Amino acid sequence: MLELLEKFAQRPVVAAFAILGAILVSAGALMAKPHPKAPPQPFVRYLTVAGYVLTIASIFLFVAAGFLSGR
């Protein structure tokens, strides 16, 4: 289990998760309707949530990489 975490906590993987998450959140924001009374589209919401999940995962992996660096 720790070996899998070490593979995911490498710098390129963490950076890819962060960048992909930022792209998805930005795409969701751009695709949202500008009119405030328009109902939100489900796809846009899922896209934004997926972006936030990837961003939070990259933060978790960054912290885990810090803990694993002393091994």
TORPA-914168 format. One record per atom (N, C-alpha, C, O, CB): x, y negated, z; atom name. Coordinates in Angstrom, 2 decimals, padded with zeros to 5 digits. Atoms other than C-alpha are relative to their C-alpha. Glycine has a CB too. Example, Ala and Ser with C-alpha at 12.3 -4.5 7.8 and 13.67 -1.06 7.14 Angstrom:
2
+---------+---------+---------+----+
|      px |      py |      pz |  a |
+---------+---------+---------+----+
|  000.89 |  001.19 |  000.00 |  N |
|  012.30 |  004.50 |  007.80 | CA |
|  000.90 | -001.20 |  000.00 |  C |
|  001.94 | -001.18 |  000.66 |  O |
| -000.99 | -000.03 |  001.25 | CB |
| -000.82 |  001.19 | -000.06 |  N |
|  013.67 |  001.06 |  007.14 | CA |
| -000.77 | -001.09 |  000.73 |  C |
| -000.26 | -002.20 |  000.90 |  O |
|  000.41 | -000.46 | -001.42 | CB |
+---------+---------+---------+----+
***
This chain:
71
+---------+---------+---------+----+
|      px |      py |      pz |  a |
+---------+---------+---------+----+
|  000.82 |  001.20 |  000.00 |  N |
|  000.00 |  000.00 |  000.00 | CA |
|  000.86 | -001.26 |  000.00 |  C |
|  000.56 | -002.23 | -000.69 |  O |
| -000.93 |  000.00 |  001.20 | CB |
| -000.88 |  001.16 | -000.07 |  N |
|  002.81 | -002.39 |  000.84 | CA |
|  000.76 | -000.21 | -001.32 |  C |
|  001.09 | -001.34 | -001.68 |  O |
|  001.00 |  000.17 |  001.15 | CB |
| -000.68 |  000.11 |  001.30 |  N |
|  004.50 | -001.62 | -002.48 | CA |
| -000.88 | -000.73 | -001.01 |  C |
| -000.40 | -001.53 | -001.82 |  O |
|  000.39 |  001.39 | -000.53 | CB |
|  000.94 |  000.68 |  000.91 |  N |
|  001.39 | -002.74 | -004.34 | CA |
| -000.07 | -001.49 |  000.32 |  C |
| -000.11 | -002.33 | -000.58 |  O |
| -001.41 |  000.64 |  000.10 | CB |
|  000.02 |  001.41 | -000.40 |  N |
|  001.30 | -005.96 | -002.34 | CA |
|  001.27 | -000.71 | -000.43 |  C |
|  001.23 | -001.87 | -000.84 |  O |
| -000.18 | -000.12 |  001.51 | CB |
| -001.26 |  000.61 |  000.44 |  N |
|  004.97 | -006.58 | -003.13 | CA |
| -000.01 | -000.28 | -001.50 |  C |
|  000.55 | -001.28 | -001.95 |  O |
|  001.18 |  000.92 |  000.34 | CB |
|  000.07 |  000.23 |  001.45 |  N |
|  004.25 | -006.22 | -006.86 | CA |
| -000.89 | -001.19 | -000.33 |  C |
| -000.58 | -001.97 | -001.23 |  O |
| -000.52 |  001.26 | -000.71 | CB |
|  000.91 |  001.11 |  000.26 |  N |
|  001.34 | -008.65 | -006.73 | CA |
|  000.49 | -001.32 |  000.59 |  C |
|  000.06 | -002.39 |  000.15 |  O |
| -001.37 |  000.32 |  000.55 | CB |
| -000.48 |  001.21 | -000.64 |  N |
|  003.20 | -011.13 | -004.53 | CA |
|  001.23 | -000.58 | -000.67 |  C |
|  001.88 | -001.47 | -000.12 |  O |
|  000.29 |  000.27 |  001.45 | CB |
| -001.13 |  000.56 |  000.73 |  N |
|  005.90 | -011.77 | -007.10 | CA |
| -000.38 | -001.36 | -000.59 |  C |
| -001.55 | -001.62 | -000.88 |  O |
|  000.48 |  000.96 | -001.12 | CB |
|  000.24 |  001.38 |  000.44 |  N |
|  006.28 | -015.35 | -008.28 | CA |
| -000.77 | -000.11 | -001.32 |  C |
| -001.69 | -000.93 | -001.39 |  O |
|  001.31 | -000.70 | -000.13 | CB |
|  000.77 |  000.16 |  001.26 |  N |
|  005.07 | -014.85 | -011.90 | CA |
| -001.48 |  000.37 |  000.15 |  C |
| -002.34 | -000.25 | -000.47 |  O |
|  000.61 |  000.86 | -001.09 | CB |
|  001.39 | -000.41 | -000.19 |  N |
|  001.91 | -013.07 | -010.75 | CA |
| -000.76 | -001.07 |  000.77 |  C |
| -001.89 | -001.41 |  000.41 |  O |
| -000.07 |  001.35 |  000.74 | CB |
|  000.65 |  001.04 | -000.80 |  N |
|  001.10 | -015.70 | -008.13 | CA |
| -000.23 | -001.25 | -000.86 |  C |
| -001.30 | -001.86 | -000.79 |  O |
|  000.86 | -000.35 |  001.24 | CB |
|  000.15 |  001.18 |  000.87 |  N |
|  001.69 | -018.50 | -010.65 | CA |
| -001.07 |  000.24 | -001.06 |  C |
| -001.84 | -000.67 | -001.37 |  O |
|  001.35 | -000.34 | -000.67 | CB |
|  001.01 | -000.31 |  001.02 |  N |
| -000.45 | -016.75 | -013.28 | CA |
| -001.40 | -000.06 |  000.60 |  C |
| -002.31 | -000.59 | -000.04 |  O |
|  000.25 |  001.40 | -000.61 | CB |
|  001.31 |  000.08 | -000.65 |  N |
| -003.34 | -016.36 | -010.81 | CA |
| -000.40 | -001.45 |  000.24 |  C |
| -001.55 | -001.82 |  000.01 |  O |
|  000.01 |  000.77 |  001.32 | CB |
|  000.31 |  001.40 | -000.28 |  N |
| -003.11 | -020.02 | -009.83 | CA |
| -000.36 | -000.76 | -001.27 |  C |
| -001.33 | -001.53 | -001.29 |  O |
|  001.21 | -000.68 |  000.69 | CB |
|  000.26 |  000.71 |  001.26 |  N |
| -002.97 | -021.28 | -013.41 | CA |
| -001.30 |  000.47 | -000.63 |  C |
| -002.10 | -000.35 | -001.09 |  O |
|  001.15 |  000.21 | -000.98 | CB |
|  001.23 | -000.52 |  000.57 |  N |
| -005.74 | -018.98 | -014.63 | CA |
| -001.22 | -000.46 |  000.81 |  C |
| -002.26 | -000.79 |  000.25 |  O |
|  000.04 |  001.54 | -000.05 | CB |
|  001.09 |  000.50 | -000.84 |  N |
| -007.91 | -019.98 | -011.66 | CA |
| -000.30 | -001.46 | -000.29 |  C |
| -001.47 | -001.85 | -000.38 |  O |
|  000.34 |  000.18 |  001.47 | CB |
|  000.20 |  001.41 |  000.30 |  N |
| -007.38 | -023.66 | -012.40 | CA |
| -000.65 | -000.19 | -001.36 |  C |
| -001.50 | -001.07 | -001.53 |  O |
|  001.33 | -000.75 |  000.05 | CB |
|  000.60 |  000.10 |  001.33 |  N |
| -008.25 | -023.14 | -016.06 | CA |
| -001.47 |  000.37 |  000.04 |  C |
| -002.30 | -000.29 | -000.57 |  O |
|  000.75 |  000.92 | -000.99 | CB |
|  001.41 | -000.42 | -000.08 |  N |
| -011.46 | -021.28 | -015.20 | CA |
| -000.86 | -001.03 |  000.72 |  C |
| -001.98 | -001.31 |  000.29 |  O |
| -000.10 |  001.34 |  000.72 | CB |
|  000.76 |  001.03 | -000.72 |  N |
| -012.57 | -023.91 | -012.68 | CA |
| -000.19 | -001.23 | -000.88 |  C |
| -001.27 | -001.82 | -000.92 |  O |
|  000.71 | -000.39 |  001.32 | CB |
|  000.11 |  001.16 |  000.89 |  N |
| -011.83 | -026.69 | -015.16 | CA |
| -000.97 |  000.26 | -001.15 |  C |
| -001.75 | -000.61 | -001.52 |  O |
|  001.38 | -000.37 | -000.56 | CB |
|  000.92 | -000.35 |  001.09 |  N |
| -013.68 | -024.88 | -017.95 | CA |
| -001.44 |  000.00 |  000.51 |  C |
| -002.34 | -000.46 | -000.19 |  O |
|  000.36 |  001.38 | -000.59 | CB |
|  001.35 |  000.02 | -000.56 |  N |
| -016.68 | -024.39 | -015.68 | CA |
| -000.50 | -001.41 |  000.23 |  C |
| -001.68 | -001.70 | -000.01 |  O |
| -000.02 |  000.77 |  001.31 | CB |
|  000.40 |  001.39 | -000.21 |  N |
| -016.70 | -028.07 | -014.79 | CA |
| -000.30 | -000.70 | -001.32 |  C |
| -001.23 | -001.50 | -001.40 |  O |
|  001.09 | -000.76 |  000.75 | CB |
|  000.23 |  000.62 |  001.30 |  N |
| -016.47 | -029.09 | -018.44 | CA |
| -001.28 |  000.51 | -000.67 |  C |
| -001.93 | -000.22 | -001.41 |  O |
|  001.19 |  000.24 | -000.91 | CB |
|  001.18 | -000.59 |  000.63 |  N |
| -019.27 | -026.74 | -019.48 | CA |
| -001.30 | -000.33 |  000.73 |  C |
| -002.38 | -000.10 |  000.20 |  O |
|  000.16 |  001.50 | -000.09 | CB |
|  001.20 |  000.33 | -000.78 |  N |
| -021.66 | -027.93 | -016.75 | CA |
| -000.75 | -001.14 | -000.68 |  C |
| -000.16 | -001.99 | -001.34 |  O |
|  000.37 | -000.38 |  001.46 | CB |
|  000.83 |  001.06 |  000.58 |  N |
| -024.52 | -030.13 | -017.82 | CA |
|  000.27 | -001.31 |  000.73 |  C |
|  000.33 | -001.33 |  001.96 |  O |
| -001.51 |  000.36 |  000.07 | CB |
| -000.24 |  001.28 | -000.66 |  N |
| -023.85 | -033.82 | -017.18 | CA |
| -001.25 | -000.58 |  000.66 |  C |
| -001.14 | -001.43 |  001.54 |  O |
|  000.54 | -000.99 | -001.00 | CB |
|  001.23 |  000.53 | -000.56 |  N |
| -027.49 | -034.49 | -016.37 | CA |
| -000.23 |  000.60 |  001.40 |  C |
| -000.21 |  001.82 |  001.54 |  O |
| -001.21 |  000.30 | -000.93 | CB |
|  000.10 | -000.53 | -001.37 |  N |
| -028.02 | -034.20 | -012.58 | CA |
| -001.24 |  000.85 |  000.26 |  C |
| -001.22 |  001.70 |  001.15 |  O |
|  000.01 | -001.14 |  000.96 | CB |
|  001.22 | -000.77 | -000.24 |  N |
| -031.56 | -032.79 | -012.85 | CA |
| -000.04 |  001.30 | -000.79 |  C |
| -000.96 |  002.09 | -000.61 |  O |
| -001.21 | -000.83 | -000.35 | CB |
| -000.03 | -001.23 |  000.79 |  N |
| -030.62 | -030.04 | -015.28 | CA |
|  000.41 |  001.17 |  000.90 |  C |
|  001.32 |  001.04 |  001.72 |  O |
|  000.98 | -000.14 | -001.20 | CB |
| -000.36 | -001.14 | -000.84 |  N |
| -030.53 | -026.60 | -013.69 | CA |
|  001.37 |  000.55 | -000.40 |  C |
|  001.73 |  000.53 | -001.58 |  O |
| -001.08 |  001.12 | -000.10 | CB |
| -001.31 | -000.53 |  000.34 |  N |
| -027.08 | -025.04 | -013.47 | CA |
| -000.12 |  001.31 | -000.79 |  C |
| -001.01 |  002.12 | -000.53 |  O |
|  000.83 |  000.23 |  001.27 | CB |
|  000.00 | -001.22 |  000.79 |  N |
| -026.32 | -022.33 | -015.99 | CA |
|  000.72 |  001.09 |  000.79 |  C |
|  001.79 |  000.84 |  001.36 |  O |
|  000.68 | -000.22 | -001.38 | CB |
| -000.62 | -001.06 | -000.80 |  N |
| -025.54 | -018.97 | -014.35 | CA |
|  001.42 |  000.34 | -000.44 |  C |
|  002.29 |  000.59 |  000.39 |  O |
| -000.85 |  001.25 | -000.07 | CB |
| -001.34 | -000.33 |  000.49 |  N |
| -022.53 | -018.29 | -016.59 | CA |
|  001.03 | -001.01 |  000.48 |  C |
|  002.14 | -000.64 |  000.86 |  O |
|  000.00 |  000.07 | -001.53 | CB |
| -000.93 |  001.05 | -000.43 |  N |
| -020.95 | -021.62 | -015.71 | CA |
|  000.30 |  000.16 |  001.48 |  C |
|  001.44 | -000.04 |  001.91 |  O |
| -000.60 | -001.40 | -000.28 | CB |
| -000.22 | -000.20 | -001.44 |  N |
| -021.42 | -020.92 | -012.02 | CA |
|  000.93 |  001.19 |  000.25 |  C |
|  001.84 |  001.10 |  001.08 |  O |
| -001.34 |  000.21 |  000.74 | CB |
| -000.87 | -001.18 | -000.16 |  N |
| -019.83 | -017.46 | -012.32 | CA |
|  001.43 | -000.31 | -000.44 |  C |
|  002.38 |  000.17 |  000.17 |  O |
| -000.55 |  001.18 | -000.81 | CB |
| -001.32 |  000.39 |  000.48 |  N |
| -016.95 | -018.95 | -014.27 | CA |
|  000.73 | -000.83 |  001.06 |  C |
|  001.92 | -000.61 |  001.32 |  O |
| -000.11 | -000.79 | -001.32 | CB |
| -000.59 |  000.83 | -001.05 |  N |
| -016.33 | -021.53 | -011.56 | CA |
|  000.35 |  000.83 |  001.24 |  C |
|  001.42 |  000.66 |  001.82 |  O |
| -000.95 | -001.14 |  000.37 | CB |
| -000.26 | -000.85 | -001.17 |  N |
| -016.61 | -018.96 | -008.77 | CA |
|  001.18 |  000.92 | -000.26 |  C |
|  002.02 |  001.12 |  000.62 |  O |
| -001.25 |  000.83 |  000.36 | CB |
| -001.14 | -000.86 |  000.34 |  N |
| -014.19 | -016.63 | -010.56 | CA |
|  001.30 | -000.79 |  000.06 |  C |
|  002.33 | -000.27 |  000.49 |  O |
| -000.19 |  000.62 | -001.41 | CB |
| -001.18 |  000.85 | -000.08 |  N |
| -011.74 | -019.51 | -010.86 | CA |
|  000.43 | -000.26 |  001.43 |  C |
|  001.61 | -000.21 |  001.75 |  O |
| -000.25 | -001.30 | -000.70 | CB |
| -000.32 |  000.23 | -001.41 |  N |
| -011.97 | -020.26 | -007.16 | CA |
|  000.53 |  001.28 |  000.67 |  C |
|  001.43 |  001.22 |  001.50 |  O |
| -001.23 | -000.51 |  000.76 | CB |
| -000.48 | -001.27 | -000.56 |  N |
| -011.52 | -016.57 | -006.30 | CA |
|  001.45 |  000.25 | -000.40 |  C |
|  002.25 |  000.67 |  000.44 |  O |
| -000.90 |  001.18 | -000.48 | CB |
| -001.39 | -000.18 |  000.43 |  N |
| -008.35 | -016.38 | -008.38 | CA |
|  000.93 | -000.99 |  000.69 |  C |
|  002.06 | -000.64 |  001.04 |  O |
|  000.11 | -000.16 | -001.51 | CB |
| -000.83 |  001.00 | -000.68 |  N |
| -007.05 | -019.59 | -006.82 | CA |
|  000.23 |  000.40 |  001.46 |  C |
|  001.36 |  000.30 |  001.95 |  O |
| -000.66 | -001.38 | -000.07 | CB |
| -000.15 | -000.44 | -001.38 |  N |
| -007.71 | -018.30 | -003.29 | CA |
|  000.89 |  001.23 |  000.08 |  C |
|  001.68 |  001.37 |  001.02 |  O |
| -001.37 |  000.28 |  000.62 | CB |
| -000.87 | -001.19 |  000.02 |  N |
| -006.08 | -014.97 | -004.21 | CA |
|  001.45 | -000.41 | -000.18 |  C |
|  002.34 |  000.20 |  000.42 |  O |
| -000.43 |  000.96 | -001.12 | CB |
| -001.38 |  000.44 |  000.18 |  N |
| -002.99 | -016.83 | -005.39 | CA |
|  000.56 | -000.61 |  001.28 |  C |
|  001.75 | -000.44 |  001.58 |  O |
|  000.09 | -001.01 | -001.15 | CB |
| -000.45 |  000.56 | -001.28 |  N |
| -002.81 | -018.70 | -002.08 | CA |
|  000.31 |  001.13 |  000.97 |  C |
|  001.34 |  001.09 |  001.66 |  O |
| -001.07 | -000.94 |  000.59 | CB |
| -000.25 | -001.15 | -000.88 |  N |
| -003.12 | -015.42 | -000.16 | CA |
|  001.29 |  000.71 | -000.38 |  C |
|  002.08 |  001.07 |  000.49 |  O |
| -001.18 |  000.97 | -000.06 | CB |
| -001.21 | -000.68 |  000.45 |  N |
| -000.42 | -013.82 | -002.28 | CA |
|  001.25 | -000.83 |  000.26 |  C |
|  002.32 | -000.28 |  000.54 |  O |
| -000.10 |  000.34 | -001.48 | CB |
| -001.12 |  000.88 | -000.31 |  N |
|  001.84 | -016.85 | -001.80 | CA |
|  000.40 |  000.14 |  001.47 |  C |
|  001.59 |  000.20 |  001.80 |  O |
| -000.34 | -001.46 | -000.33 | CB |
| -000.27 | -000.18 | -001.42 |  N |
|  001.53 | -016.49 |  001.97 | CA |
|  000.59 |  001.39 |  000.26 |  C |
|  001.53 |  001.53 |  001.03 |  O |
| -001.28 | -000.20 |  000.83 | CB |
| -000.52 | -001.36 | -000.16 |  N |
|  002.07 | -012.73 |  001.74 | CA |
|  001.43 |  000.11 | -000.49 |  C |
|  002.24 |  000.82 |  000.10 |  O |
| -000.89 |  001.00 | -000.74 | CB |
| -001.38 | -000.02 |  000.51 |  N |
|  005.20 | -013.30 | -000.35 | CA |
|  000.95 | -000.62 |  001.01 |  C |
|  002.09 | -000.18 |  001.14 |  O |
|  000.09 | -000.76 | -001.34 | CB |
| -000.83 |  000.60 | -001.04 |  N |
|  006.53 | -015.53 |  002.41 | CA |
|  000.30 |  000.97 |  001.13 |  C |
|  001.42 |  001.03 |  001.63 |  O |
| -000.66 | -001.24 |  000.56 | CB |
| -000.20 | -000.99 | -001.04 |  N |
|  006.01 | -012.80 |  004.99 | CA |
|  000.87 |  001.16 | -000.46 |  C |
|  001.65 |  001.72 |  000.32 |  O |
| -001.33 |  000.53 |  000.48 | CB |
| -000.76 | -001.13 |  000.53 |  N |
|  007.52 | -010.14 |  002.73 | CA |
|  001.42 | -000.36 | -000.37 |  C |
|  002.24 |  000.53 | -000.61 |  O |
| -000.69 |  000.57 | -001.20 | CB |
| -001.34 |  000.40 |  000.44 |  N |
|  010.60 | -012.18 |  001.88 | CA |
|  001.08 |  000.39 |  001.02 |  C |
|  002.25 |  000.50 |  000.66 |  O |
|  000.03 | -001.51 | -000.24 | CB |
| -000.98 | -000.37 | -001.02 |  N |
|  012.29 | -011.22 |  005.15 | CA |
|  000.29 |  001.48 |  000.07 |  C |
|  001.10 |  001.91 |  000.89 |  O |
| -000.47 | -000.47 |  001.32 | CB |
| -000.20 | -001.45 | -000.03 |  N |
|  012.14 | -007.50 |  004.41 | CA |
|  001.27 |  000.41 | -000.64 |  C |
|  001.58 |  001.60 | -000.70 |  O |
| -001.13 |  000.70 | -000.67 | CB |
+---------+---------+---------+----+
***
